[in-house]
């Protein structure tokens, strides 16, 4: 039996570029610092919480939107165990890049980070909640849902276009190549010695540089990638016990604890709660 405040996940295979998560009581789903490969947009729908994003700490409350660029380390957790609730939309990067380019907001179809991290505009907040309500409503037609997503994100991107686009200094080539290597081998057991040999960095320099550019230590980043890999496997229908092994975890219990720490839901909740597969 599902917990009273179990997170709700919405997804539809006909709209693979978006996924929505609804949490009624954020006290039960605390996060460790993590990142996503997609762009994320959340709405605080009740209470308040702390929002840690890159090097900044924000106190956010009902009526606030929070925005997270891909690969940006972040966490959002309760304040003094106070109740809070939120909606979170995850958007495919290529899809959103094309939308911004077609709107004339990008000079070329290449992703550029969005500078805003927190938005308190009531119209944009209400529009987000209306879009989310539409996605969660099983009676609404596909075309209606597709239209709501495109219309809202178009309005939001245009509203944000007046803000400067933050050009973060790119990571050094050696560090980018190391991250790509770790991504390709995220399910393997990688040692610090191996990473240093691959990159040419000393241990201390590697850890400091990696944290500076990716917001996490190499180990935390690797675990984050393993969980992203396991999410893809779960959605592809791979059995839970196999996913834990395939993702490089020593046992299923360790996998489940880590998954919940980073996704704030168990693997079964991630798959089984209000999922639209058509």
Beta strands, then each sheet from edge to edge (+ up, - down):
strand 1: 8-10
strand 2: 18-23
strand 3: 39-53
strand 4: 56-61
strand 5: 65-68
strand 6: 74-78
strand 7: 84-91
strand 8: 118-119
sheet 1: 1+ 2- 7+ 3- 4+
sheet 2: 1+ 2- 7+ 3- 5+ 8-
sheet 3: 1+ 2- 7+ 3- 6+
end
